[in-house]
Amino acid sequence: MDIKNLNKEQAAAELKRIAEEMAKSDIAYYQNDSPYLTDAQYDELKKRNEEIEKLFPELIRPDSPSKRVGAPIKSEFKKVVHRFPMLSLADVFSIEEVKDFIDSVKRFLKTDSEIAFMCEPKIDGLSFSARYENGIFVQGATRGDGQVGEDITENLRTIRQLPLTIKNAPNILEIRGEVYMSKEDFFALNNLNQSLGKKIFANPRNAAAGSLRQLDPEITRNRHLSLFAYTWGEVSDRIWDSQADFFNHLRNWGFPINPNNRLCRSVNEIEQFYTNLMTIRSSLNYDIDGVVYKVNDILLQQRLGFLTRTPRWAVAHKFPAEQALTKIQNIRVQVGRTGALTPVADLEPINVGGVMVAHATLHNEDEIKRKDIRIGDTVIVQRAGDVIPQIVGVKLEYRPTSSVPFSFPTTCPECGAHAIREQDEAVRRCTGGLTCPAQAIERLKHFVSRDAFNIDGLGDKIIEDFYNEKIIQNPVDIFTLEQRNHPHEIDLFNKTSGLELEKRNGWGKKSVENLFASINKSKKIPLARFIYALGIRQVGTATSRLIAQNFGSWQHFENDMIAAQTDKLLAIDGIGESMACDIIEFFKEDHNRRIINQLKQIVTIEDFAEKISNSSPLSGKTIVFTGTLETLTRSEAKAKALSLGAKVAGSVSKNTDFVVIGADPGTKAKNAAQLGIAVLTEQQFLEMLS
């Protein structure tokens, strides 16, 4: 019927028919490789849909084909807090390590029985989350730092493989997977960009990531992205009991899943799957960099639980790195934020596994001596885990006759201070401390990084420029930029005013406004991120979270560290003497305390808040385990306690609330009795858990 003659009821029926027909066509085209509509027919349906929607805008459906092209986003991406963290996986690189992983799972579960694993190709793309409410797609997000991602709803909507509506699903369903660009589309995009004089992408993953994070969804749509779904996040009612069953539901809902997924019930089957996938890897139309093994049974997954950043029930088995030959043009030494001197080889650019490599780490001076690496050598280069370039060895037959061994510097190449090597350490460190510009610059880069203050607009090059021009010399200077930007405004810490950043080359009013907005937003920061931002040696994101969880507030942590309460650090399960010493030493430095005191005048450090039930009897309690447990492994008991908001300590102190004892408890039980601390049997602990 001619569109002009449609009444409202007929228009609604026609929009429904078109949406269903185009969704069916998408499944046939992308999932089954058997398209039944020509491009012209598909485009005609799309055009008809748009014309009807113009006449009846009130009838636009949530699953409308027009929804796959959203309106351009006017500002930077909004942030999305993941209700359940999007964690990464631990990596293994050999079948022996896979066997060790399986053995660790069995030990944790106290079983000798075979455990079924779902084996899946590890797609080299960009992780995404798609949230559905009452069967309707409402929000898309990137992984981000695992806790907070970016809102890419409109961009994700443009990918034709993503169902916009699903049937017979839980009211709340969060599907997670990987967005990727096929090799065919990757080469087509690079050929087009080359002809237009635009950016050439190094590999399909970079192309996919860059395409999905465009501010204009129309650009994303034209990049022809694809996706695979493989797991879930938040769900109101889990209606599957295994990974295999979940894949069946994904198929029924219309999500594309990888056709090479296999359920394996023994180590031999797993090894065969890995070998077969290695064989067909190059023939696939998308990049994979390994295999993911997941315990198939969901109840077993729940028992196994999680480590700080990775699940115990899954692991990624990475493929061997691809290798290539190239020549070392130079060896230079970089100085990191902790003063470590790291040698880096500058190479003749070479393609290794689809990525152009021009630099490779040489790790330390012992590594250079062991492999006898010299400037001018022809070397074997590989990407470790298909990511980090490294030099495997030297082709001595190609070494020039004029070659001389590399002499590692004993002074800092940045500040000239002595570079010393402590006994039993492989790393040589600059003694210049905070007077060394390299360390200051690297500390500033760390301070503004994503897992720390997460300040957009202060990239590495800008940090270096601002430091060299004395615009930013320490973290406090970042927060006074806005006050110092114009001559008539007063700076809180007596810095030079009148910067007028908008007049700098490559800057403008909007970019300066965005920078200041990001800085102001960062002034409210969770405790764990603030601790990480300080750049204390050995203290990464996981340790920062442990410290935040156990101390609760910055004031408690700072007071105890200034008082050198080493025992409170050592009581935390996961912190040893070396790390505790580095933390205490950090707070002994007057300069560090001065900077922290100035920061406290500017930023708000939020107390640690665990997402747990307030009704948990273990919430906020400190627990110590001792002896051999009968029904749980020690690791399983710790995991359950942590999941209910408890703190797990390694030793008994006056701050301990409960000591859980098993068989042969040892001295910890005696210490608990002497201090009058409550002692629980394993059965009493289990009753508290339930």
N, C-alpha and C positions, 0 to 999 in steps of 0.2 A: 504494500500500500504506500502511496505517496506520503511523505512525512507531513506535508501541510494538511492532510486530511485526517491525521490521527487525533482521536480524543485522548483525554488524560489516561483512561483505563487502558486503551490500546497502546499508548506510548509506554506505560509502565511494563506491560507484557512484552513489548518489543525490546526494551532495555534489558529485561531479564533474559530474554532469548539470546541477545547478542553477547551479554556477559558470560553466559554458560557456554555458548558456542566458542568464544575466543579462549576461555579457560580450557576447554576440551582440546582446542587446537594447540595451545601451549604445551599441554601434557604430551600430545602426539609428537610435537616437534622436538621438544627438549628431552623428554624422558624415554620415549619409545623409538626415536629416530625414524618415525614414519608419518611425516606430515600429510594431511589430506586436503589442506587448503593451499592454494597458491599464494604468493606474496600479494598479488593484486586482489585476490578475494579477501585476504586478511585485512588489507588496508581499506578495502571498501566497507567492511563491517565496522572498522574503527571510525571511518568518516561518518557513516550513518549514525553511529552511537553519539558522536560529538554534535551532530546537527539536531538530534532529538533532545539532547541535554540542553542545548541553547534555547529551545522552545519550552522545555519543561525542566528548569533548573531544580525545582523542588523534588524531582524524581531521581536525582543522581544517586546511584547505588553505592554502598561501601565497596563492592567488588567491581565497580565500573572500570573498563579498560582505560578510561581517561585518568583514573587515579594513579596510573603507573607513571605519569609525568606530573610531578608536583610543581607548585609555584616556586620560583627561585627563593632561597633563603636570604634574607636581607643582612643578617649578621653572622657572627661565628656560631658554630654548632653549640646547642645547649648541652648540658651535662645530664647524664642518666645514671642514677645510682642503681647498681645491680642488686636486686633483692637477695640473690644468691650469687656469691663471687664467681666470676669466670676464671677459674684457675688454669694454670698451665700444667704440662705433664713433665715428669722426670724422664730423662733420656738414657737409653742404653745403646751400645754400639756393637754388640756381638751376641751370638746365640748363647754363649756362656752366661752373659749378664742377664739375658732373658730367663734362663733357667734359675739364676739366683733370685730374680724377681718373683718367679712362680714359687720357689721354695720359701721366700719370705712371706708370701701370701698364705701358704699352707701353715707355716709356723704360727703366724698371727691367729689363724683360725683353729689351730691345734687339730689338724687333719692330715691324713696321708692319702686321702682319696683324690682322684683326678678332678680338676676344676675346669669347667668349660669357659673358654675365652672367645669373645667376638673380636675378630681380626679385621681391621679396616685400613685401607690406604690412607696415609697422612697427607692431606691436600696442602700444597704450598700456596696458601692464599691469605685472606684476612677474615678473622673470626667475626661472627655477627650473632646478634640475638634478635628474634622476632616475637613480639608479644601479641597474643590473641585474647580478646575478651568476648565471651559469648559467640565464639566462632568468627570474629571479625579482627583483622589485622589492625592494631592500633599504635604500635610503636616498634621502631628498629633502633639498634644501638651497636656500637663497636665494643670490643673487649676493653679498650683503654688500659688502665692499670690493673684490671681485674676486679676492682671495687667500683670504679666510676668510668663510664664510657661516654661516647659522643652520640647525640641523637641524630640518626641518619634515616629517620622514618621515610621521608619523601624520596631519598635516593634509593633505599632498599625497595620501595614500591615500584620503581621503574624496571626491576629485574623480572622478566616475564615468567620465570620459573617459580617465583614465590606466590603461593596461593593467597589471595586477599580475603577469602572466606573459606572456612572449613566446617564440615558437618560431623556430628556425633563426637565432639571433642569436649574435654573438661571446660568449665566456664572460664577459667584462667589457664592459659597454656603458653609457656615460653619455649619456643623452639630455637636451638642453637646449631650453628654449622659454620661452613666456610664459603666465602665468596671468592671466586677465582676467575681468571681470564684464560680461555682456551689458547693453545699455541697458535691456532689458526687466526683467531681474532687479535692476538698479540702482534703477530707479524704484519697483519693488515693495518693495525693502528700505527705501528712504527713506520711502515711504508708511507702512510698518509701524512704523518707528522713530518717525516723527512722531506716530502715534496712541498710541504707548507712552511718549512723552516722552523718547526716547533720542536719541543722536547722529545728526545728519543729515550725510551725506557730501557733500563738495563735487563729486566727480566719480567715475566708475566706477573709475578707477585707484586712487584713495585707498581706495575701498570694497574693491577686490580685495586691496590690500596689507594693509589692516587685518584683513580676513577670513582671509587665509592665515597671519597671524602671531598667531592666537589661541592662548592656552595650553590651551584646551579644544577638541579637534578636533570635538566635536559642534556647536559654534558655526560652525566652518568648513563643516561638512557642510550646515548649514541655510542658508548664504549662497548656495548654487547657483553655485559658481565653474566656469569653463571654462578650456580651455587649447589652445594650438597648439604643436606641436613643430617645430623648424626647424634644429637643429644638434646637434653631439655634442661631448663632452669626451674623457674617457679611453676608449679602446677597445683591446681585446687583439688584434683582428685586423680591420683595416678592409677590408670586402668591397665597397666602392663606390669608384668612381674619379671621381665628379662629384657636385655638389650635386643635380642632377636625379635621378641614380641613388639617392642617399641618400633622397630623398623617396619613391621607389618602395619602398625597404625600410621606411620609416616606415609607409607604407600597409599593407604586408603584416604588420607587427607590430601593427597596430591603433591607431597614434597618429593623432590628428586633425592634419591639415596644412591650411593656408589654401588654399581653392579658387581664390584669385585669383593664386597664384604663377605666374610665367611665365618661360620661358627666352627671352632676347632676344639677338640676334646682331649688332646694330648700334646706333649712337647714335639713329637715327630710331625704331627699335623701342622703345628705352628711353624716349624722350621721349613716344611714343604711349602706352606703358603708364602712365607717370606721369600724363598728362592724363586718361586713362580712369579711373584710380583716384580722381583728384580729383573727377571727375564723379559717381561712385557713392558717394563717401565718406559723405555724409549718410544714405544709404539702408541702410548696413551696420548690423547689430545690435550692433556693438562699435566702440570708438574706435580710430582709427589716426591717427598724427601724421606719417606720411611713408612713404617707400619705402626698402628696403634693397637695395643692389646688391652681389652677391657674384660674384667670378670663379668660373665653373662648374667648371673643371678643377682637381682637387685637387692634381695635381703642380705646376701653376702657383701655386696658393695656397702650397704649401710653399716654392717658390722665392722668392716675394714676402716671406714671413715677416711679422714684426711690428715695429712701432715700440714705444716704451716702454709705451703703454697701449692701442694700437689696432692692428688688422691692416692691412697695406698692401693687401690684396686685397678689402676691403669698405668701404662707406661708406653713411651714412644721408642720404638726400635729404629734408629736412624740408619739410612743407607751409608755405605762407605763413601768417603769424599771422592769426587772426581779430581783428576790430576792433569797438570800441563807443565811444559818446560818454558822457562823464560830466563832473563838475565837480570842480575842485581846491578842497578845503576849507582846506588848510594846506600850507605847505612847511617842513619841518624839516631840520636838518643833523645827521647821525650821525657819530660818530667811530669809525673802525675800529681794529683792533689795531696797525696800522702808523702811526696818527696821521692817516690820510687823512680829510678832511672830505667826506662824500658827502651831497648833497641828496636828500631823499625827498619825494614828493608824497603827501599823504593825500587820498584820493578819496572821493566819494560811492560806496558799494559798487555795483558793476555786474557783470553776468554776461558774461564774455568766453569764448566757446567752451566753455561748460559749467562754468566756474570763477568763483566770486565773487572779484572783485579790489577791494581797498580801498587798496592802496598801489602806487606805481610809482617806480622809480629815475629820477633826473634826471641821473645820471652825475657832472657837475661844473659849476662856475660858467660855463664857456664854453658848455656845452650849454644852460643856462638863458638866457644872453644871445642865443645864436644863434637859438633858437626863441621868444625873448621870452615865456617862461612866467611867469605871475603867479598869485597867489592869487585865486580867484574865477573863473578862466578855465574855459570849456568846452573840453575837449580830446578828441582821438582817442587811445584806449588800445588797445594790442595786446599779446598775449603772444608775445614773441620766441621763435621755435622752439616755440611753443605752451607755453612754460614761464614765462619771466621777464617780468613786466608792464613795459611801457615806454610813454612818451608819444610819439606820432608827430608830432603838431602841434596847433596851437591854432585853434579856430573863432573868428576875430576878430569875426565878426558878432554873437557872443553876449557879447562882453567888456563888463563893467559900466563906466559912465562914470567911476566913482570909482577905477578900477584904477590901481595904481602899480607900476613895475618892482620886482622882487625884489632886495634888497640882500644880497649874500653876506657873511657875517661874516669879519672879519679876526682875530678872537680865537676860541679854542676854546670852544664852548658848554658843555663839561664842566668845564674847569679854569681857563678865563680866560687861558691862556697865548697868546702870539702864534701866529697861524696863518700860515705863510709859504708862498710858492709859488716853487720853484726855477725857474731859467731853463730853458726847453724842456720843462717839465712841466705837464700839464693839472691836476694835483691840488694842492690846498692842504693843508698838513700842520700839525698841532699840534706845537709845540716842547716840550711838557710832558714828553715821553718817558714813562718809567715812573712819574712822579709824577701823570700824568693818569689818573683812575679809569676812564675809558672804555677807554683802551688796556690797562690792567691787566685789566679785566673781559674784554675781547675776547681777550686773550692767554690767559687762563685757559680760556675757552670753547674756544679752538683747542687748548690743551694736552690737554683731556679728550676731544676729538672722535674720531670713529671711526677716521680714518686715523692718529691720533697714539696717545695712551695708551688710548683706547677704554674710558672709565670710565662704565658705566651708573649712573644714579641722580644724576648731576650735570648736569642739564639747564640751559638758559640762565637760567631764572628762579631756580633754586636757586643757581647761581653768583653771580648778581647779589645775591640776598639775603645769601648767606654773605660776599660781599665787603663789602657795606654794613654788615654787623654785625661786621666785622673777624674773622670766623671763618676765612676763607681770604683771604690777601692776596697770596700768591705760590704757585707750584706745589708747593713743599716742604710748605706747610701742608696740602695734600690728604692727604699720606701720614702726617701726625701726627693726623688727625681721630680715629682709633680710640683712640689713647693719651689724647687730651684729652677724650674723651666722658664720662668719669666722674671725680669729684673725687679718688679715691684713687690714680689712675694718674698716672705721671710723664711729662711731655712732654719729648722729646729736645731741642727747640729753645726751651724756656722760654716756651711760649705758655700762655694762660689755660686751665685745666682745668675740668672739670665742665660740659661743653656739654649733655649729656643730650638728644641729638638726638631720641630716641624720644618725647619729650614735646612736640615742636613740632607745630603744627597741620598735619594732613595726613600726619604721619609715624607710625610705629609700630615695634615691636620688629623685625618681619620686614623692613620696608623699610630700616631701619638696618643690619641684618645683611647684607642683599643689597648695600648700598652698600659696606660694609667688605670684603665678599668680592670685589667687583669691583675695588676699589682694590688689594687684596692680590694679586689675579691679574695686575694690570697692572704689578706691580713687576719682572716679567721681560719685556723688550721688545726686539724686533729693532732693529738699528742704524739702519736707514732710517727707521723710525717715530719713534725717539728724535730724530733730526736734524729731522724734519718738525715734531715737537711743540714744538721750541724757537721756532718762529715767526720764523725769520730771513727778512728781506725778500727776495722773489723766489724763495725756495726752497720749491717745492711738492713733491708726492709723487714725481713723476718725477725731479726733480733730487736729492731726498734719496736715492733709490735709486741714482742714478749715483754720488753721493759715497760711499755705503756700499760699492758694488761696487769702487770704485777705491782706497779707503783700507783697507777690510777690517775695521778695528776702530776703536772710539771713541778709544782712546788715540793711535793714529797720526794720526787726523784732528785731534784736539784739540791735540796737540803741534805739528803743522805750522801750524795756524791761529794759535795763540798766537805762534809764531815768524814769522807773516806770510808763509808760503810761498805767495805768490800764484801762482808759476809752476806749482805742483802742481795748483792748481785750473784754471788756463788750459790745462793739458795734457789735461784731460778734454774729450772731444768733446761739446759741448752747453753748456759754461759759458763765458761771455764776461767781458769786463773789468768791466762794470757789476755783474753778479752776484757775481763774485769779490770786488769791493770791498765789497759789502754783507756778505758772509760774514766777511771779515777785520775789518770795523768792528764786527760783532757781538761778536767775541771780544776786542776792545779794551776793551769796556765792563766795568768792575769788577763792577758789579751782576750782569751776566750770568754772569761766571765764578764769582762767589760762589754763585749759585743752582745752577749746574751742579755745583760741588764738593759742595754739600749733597745734591743728587739722587744723586750717585754713591755716597754712603754708604747710600742706601736702595734704589735700583733696580739690577737687573742688566741691563747693555746687551749683548745678544748680538752676537757678531761676524757679519759678513755671510756668508751661506751660500748659494751658487748651486746650484740643482739641476742638476748636470751630471755627466757621466761623468768619473771620476777618471783614466781612461785617455786623455783628450783631451790631445794635446801642446800645446794652446793654453790649457789651464786655468790661470788666474791670470796669464797673460802679458800684457804691454802691447804693443800693436801700433800702428804708424803706417803709413798708406797714402799713397803719393805717386805722381804720374804717372797716365797713362791706362791702365786695365786693358783687356785684349782680350776675354776670355771672360766677365767679370763686370762689372757696373756697380759703382761705388764703394759705393753704398748696399747692394747685394747682398753684396758682400764684407764690409762692416762687420757686416751682419746675421748672416752665417754665423759670423764670428769671435765675436760676442757670444753666439751660441747654444751655442758650445763653451766658454764660460766665460772668454773673453779680455776684456781691457779695451782699448778703442779710444781712442787719444789723438790730439790735433790737432797736436802738435809733438813733435820729438825731444828727449829729455833722457837723463840717465844712468840713469833708471828704465825706459827703453824696452828691450824684449827683442828685438823684430824690427821691421824696416822693410821693408814689401812695396812693391817698385817696379814701375811700369809704364813706358810710353813717356813721354819727356820728364819725368823725375822731379824736376828742380829742386834746390833747396838742401837739402831734407831728406835726400836720399841723401848729399850731401857731409857734412852734420852727423853722420850715422850713421857714416861712414867715420872722421871725426875722433875720435869717441867710442868707436870699436871695437865698434859694435853690429852684430849679425848682420843681413845684408841678404838678403832672399828675392826671387826672381823670382816672377812670378805662377804659373808652373807648380809651383814648389816649395811655394807657399802652397796650391795646389789639392791637392797630394799630401798635405799635412798635414791638410787638411779630410777627405780620404777615409780 
